[in-house]
Amino acid sequence: MMQKYFLKYIIVGWLTILNVQAGKNVEPARSPVVPVVTNPFYIGIGGIVGVVSATCACGGTAGVRKYDRSNFGGLVRLGYDFNPFFGLEARFLRSQLSRQFATTTHYGIYAKPQVHISDAVNVYGLVGYGHTRIDCDFRPAPLYSKNGWSFGGGMEYDFEAMDGQGDAEEGWGAFVDYQNLLRDAGAFLVRSNVISAGITYDF
């Protein structure tokens, strides 16, 4: 009888040890990692100040280069960042707020190579193609109106910086940049340069 009880205790003890060992090999359940989905689209609005010059009969004097340094207006940007180093951007600007004699209108598509010097600061270039029109108060026809290449560059600052660097940012930011729209274009050798500054929002 004692042997039966003793054998029973040995069997129960072995089963207990086996259950404990088996429990050590069971990994705890882990919650699945949900990837963060980022939106590469962004928009921006801002103000512009430009300089327009042309060799024309503006104001009645032929052959004299005239300058309009009070070309103030607005800018709209719509962009898409493919990755932290490259994006595409559509731009529309018009200097309708204030001017001396010329009105600048421009819209185009730009390739936007970019380098992030920190999580918050992004330096970029602009190389694109679009339409530029320069109207003069002293002429019924525009001084220049044609499709063509333009280029520029600038800097962006993200107020809510993350380590996504451009293609994974969210929230508000600020920008300042420069564009060369025209260089000795057309019969009047029109030149147009624009400096822009404003705010952006990354979705």
Secondary structure, DSSP 8 states (H G I E B T S, - for coil): -HHHHHHHHHHHHHHHHHHHHHHHT---------------EEEEEEEEEEEEEEEE-GGG-TTEEEEEEEEEEEEEEEEEEEETTEEEEEEEEEEEEE-SSEEEEEEEEEEEEEEESSSSEEEEEEEEEEEEEEEETT-SS-SEEEEEEEEEEEEEEETT--TTTTTT--EEEEEEEEEEEEEEETTTTEEEEEEEEEEEEE-
